[in-house]
Amino acid sequence: MAGRALEKLTTSLAERFASTWLLLSDTTNFLSRTSVFAQFEAQLMDMRRRLSSAGKNTEVEKDVRKELTELRGALRVQGYDLSLGKLDLAFQGFRNDASLVEGFRRLVLFVGRKDLWFLEGEENHLTLHRRLEAALAQAGVEILQKHYLWYRWNHEQLILSGSDTEAQYDFEAFKEWCDNPERRLFLLGRLKRLR
């Protein structure tokens, strides 16, 4: 709980001291990764136009900043995590144990209807699978997909690869699941703490 409060405070301070241009860029970048971008595109372009033509007119900048702050607040209320706009996801084929020397780590991921669960660690994928399955057994959750992956963060990009335990068609189904922008952001939001 304290970690979440600190993260909110840090985000709030960062926004307060960020330039209006930076906030506009971050907001546009985030929304461009969602399925709701079209709803906000004209508004964002109008803000950019007003800022560009404002010159040193601080009143225009204040108005745009206020509008941006309200937009970002409304997006947060809807459950969006705007910090995810800086993160990206890439799929890179299949890997084996040799990828440990490249900095990859093992990850077992279960996808449910409205949630996902994961476990990462040093043990092999099957051991991690049994541990995660045992932890979820009492909860009675519905699991739609199970994946055995390798992951590594490269700056702001999460690289995911299938393991030898992952079937090709399962990996393709997972990539297809991630094609949905909100699911992709949800996955990045859940896995960003593995950095």
C-alpha positions as CSV (number, residue, x, y, z in Angstrom):
1,M,0.0,0.0,0.0
2,A,2.8,2.4,0.9
3,G,4.5,1.6,-2.5
4,R,1.4,2.6,-4.4
5,A,1.0,5.8,-2.5
6,L,4.6,6.7,-3.1
7,E,4.2,5.9,-6.8
8,K,1.1,8.3,-7.0
9,L,3.1,11.0,-5.2
10,T,6.0,10.6,-7.5
11,T,3.8,10.7,-10.6
12,S,2.0,13.8,-9.3
13,L,5.2,15.7,-8.6
14,A,6.6,14.6,-12.0
15,E,3.5,16.0,-13.8
16,R,3.6,19.2,-11.8
17,F,7.2,20.0,-12.9
18,A,7.0,18.6,-16.4
19,S,6.5,21.1,-19.3
20,T,3.1,21.3,-20.9
21,W,4.7,20.1,-24.2
22,L,6.1,17.0,-22.4
23,L,2.7,16.2,-20.8
24,L,1.0,16.6,-24.2
25,S,3.5,14.3,-25.8
26,D,3.2,11.7,-23.1
27,T,-0.6,11.8,-23.2
28,T,-0.6,11.5,-27.0
29,N,1.9,8.7,-26.9
30,F,-0.1,6.8,-24.3
31,L,-3.5,7.3,-26.0
32,S,-2.0,6.2,-29.4
33,R,-1.5,2.8,-27.8
34,T,-5.1,2.4,-26.9
35,S,-8.3,1.6,-28.8
36,V,-9.8,5.0,-27.6
37,F,-7.2,7.2,-29.4
38,A,-9.7,8.2,-32.1
39,Q,-12.0,9.8,-29.5
40,F,-9.2,12.1,-28.3
41,E,-7.1,12.7,-31.5
42,A,-8.9,16.0,-32.5
43,Q,-8.7,17.4,-28.9
44,L,-4.9,16.5,-28.7
45,M,-4.3,18.1,-32.1
46,D,-6.1,21.2,-31.1
47,M,-4.0,21.5,-27.9
48,R,-0.8,21.1,-30.0
49,R,-2.0,23.8,-32.4
50,R,-2.9,26.2,-29.6
51,L,0.5,25.6,-27.9
52,S,2.4,26.1,-31.1
53,S,0.7,29.4,-32.0
54,A,0.7,30.7,-28.4
55,G,4.4,31.8,-28.4
56,K,5.0,33.3,-25.0
57,N,1.3,33.7,-24.1
58,T,1.3,32.0,-20.7
59,E,-2.5,32.1,-20.4
60,V,-2.9,29.8,-23.4
61,E,-0.3,27.4,-21.9
62,K,-2.1,27.5,-18.6
63,D,-5.4,26.7,-20.3
64,V,-3.9,23.8,-22.3
65,R,-2.2,22.5,-19.2
66,K,-5.5,22.6,-17.2
67,E,-7.3,20.8,-20.0
68,L,-4.5,18.2,-20.2
69,T,-4.5,17.7,-16.4
70,E,-8.3,17.1,-16.4
71,L,-8.0,14.7,-19.3
72,R,-5.2,12.7,-17.6
73,G,-7.2,12.7,-14.4
74,A,-10.3,11.4,-16.2
75,L,-8.2,8.7,-17.9
76,R,-6.9,7.6,-14.5
77,V,-10.4,7.4,-13.1
78,Q,-11.3,5.1,-16.0
79,G,-8.4,2.8,-14.9
80,Y,-5.7,3.8,-17.3
81,D,-2.1,3.9,-16.1
82,L,-0.5,6.7,-18.2
83,S,3.0,5.7,-17.2
84,L,2.7,2.7,-19.5
85,G,2.9,4.9,-22.6
86,K,6.6,4.8,-22.3
87,L,6.8,1.0,-22.2
88,D,6.7,-1.3,-25.2
89,L,6.4,-5.0,-25.8
90,A,8.3,-7.1,-28.4
91,F,8.0,-10.9,-29.2
92,Q,11.2,-12.6,-30.2
93,G,10.6,-16.2,-31.2
94,F,11.7,-19.1,-29.0
95,R,14.6,-19.5,-26.6
96,N,16.2,-22.2,-24.4
97,D,18.3,-22.3,-21.3
98,A,21.3,-20.7,-23.2
99,S,19.3,-17.4,-23.0
100,L,20.2,-17.1,-19.3
101,V,23.6,-15.7,-20.3
102,E,21.8,-13.0,-22.3
103,G,19.9,-11.8,-19.2
104,F,16.6,-13.6,-19.9
105,R,14.6,-15.0,-17.0
106,R,11.9,-17.7,-16.9
107,L,8.3,-16.7,-16.6
108,V,5.1,-18.7,-16.4
109,L,2.0,-16.7,-17.2
110,F,-1.7,-17.8,-16.9
111,V,-4.3,-15.7,-18.7
112,G,-7.9,-15.6,-17.3
113,R,-11.0,-13.9,-18.5
114,K,-10.4,-10.7,-16.6
115,D,-7.0,-11.2,-14.9
116,L,-3.6,-12.8,-15.4
117,W,-1.2,-14.4,-12.9
118,F,2.5,-15.0,-13.3
119,L,5.5,-16.4,-11.5
120,E,9.1,-15.9,-12.5
121,G,12.2,-17.5,-11.1
122,E,15.2,-19.7,-11.4
123,E,13.4,-23.0,-11.4
124,N,12.5,-24.6,-14.8
125,H,9.2,-23.7,-16.4
126,L,7.4,-26.9,-15.3
127,T,8.3,-26.3,-11.6
128,L,7.2,-22.7,-11.8
129,H,3.9,-23.9,-13.5
130,R,3.2,-26.3,-10.7
131,R,3.9,-23.7,-8.0
132,L,1.6,-21.1,-9.7
133,E,-1.1,-23.7,-10.3
134,A,-1.0,-24.8,-6.6
135,A,-1.2,-21.1,-5.5
136,L,-4.3,-20.6,-7.7
137,A,-6.0,-23.9,-6.9
138,Q,-7.8,-22.6,-3.8
139,A,-9.0,-19.5,-5.6
140,G,-11.0,-21.4,-8.2
141,V,-10.0,-19.0,-11.0
142,E,-10.8,-19.7,-14.7
143,I,-7.6,-20.0,-16.7
144,L,-7.9,-19.6,-20.4
145,Q,-4.3,-19.8,-21.5
146,K,-1.0,-21.0,-20.0
147,H,2.4,-19.8,-21.3
148,Y,6.0,-20.7,-20.6
149,L,8.1,-17.7,-21.5
150,W,11.5,-16.1,-21.3
151,Y,11.5,-12.3,-20.6
152,R,14.0,-9.5,-20.4
153,W,13.6,-5.8,-20.1
154,N,15.7,-3.8,-22.5
155,H,15.4,-0.2,-21.2
156,E,11.6,0.5,-21.7
157,Q,10.9,-2.6,-23.9
158,L,9.8,-5.9,-22.5
159,I,11.0,-8.7,-24.7
160,L,9.1,-12.0,-24.5
161,S,10.1,-15.3,-26.1
162,G,8.5,-18.7,-26.0
163,S,10.4,-21.5,-24.2
164,D,11.0,-25.0,-25.3
165,T,8.0,-25.9,-23.1
166,E,5.7,-23.5,-25.0
167,A,3.9,-24.9,-28.1
168,Q,4.1,-22.8,-31.2
169,Y,0.3,-22.5,-31.5
170,D,0.1,-21.4,-27.8
171,F,2.7,-18.7,-28.4
172,E,0.8,-17.5,-31.4
173,A,-2.5,-17.4,-29.4
174,F,-0.7,-15.3,-26.8
175,K,0.6,-12.9,-29.3
176,E,-2.9,-12.6,-30.8
177,W,-4.3,-12.0,-27.3
178,C,-1.7,-9.1,-26.9
179,D,-2.8,-7.6,-30.2
180,N,-5.7,-5.9,-28.3
181,P,-4.2,-2.6,-27.1
182,E,-5.8,-2.6,-23.7
183,R,-4.6,-6.2,-23.0
184,R,-1.1,-5.3,-24.1
185,L,-1.1,-2.3,-21.7
186,F,-2.6,-4.5,-18.9
187,L,0.2,-7.1,-19.4
188,L,2.9,-4.3,-19.4
189,G,1.3,-2.9,-16.2
190,R,1.4,-6.2,-14.4
191,L,4.9,-7.1,-15.6
192,K,6.6,-3.7,-15.2
193,R,7.5,-4.6,-11.6
194,L,9.8,-7.3,-12.9
195,R,12.2,-4.7,-14.1
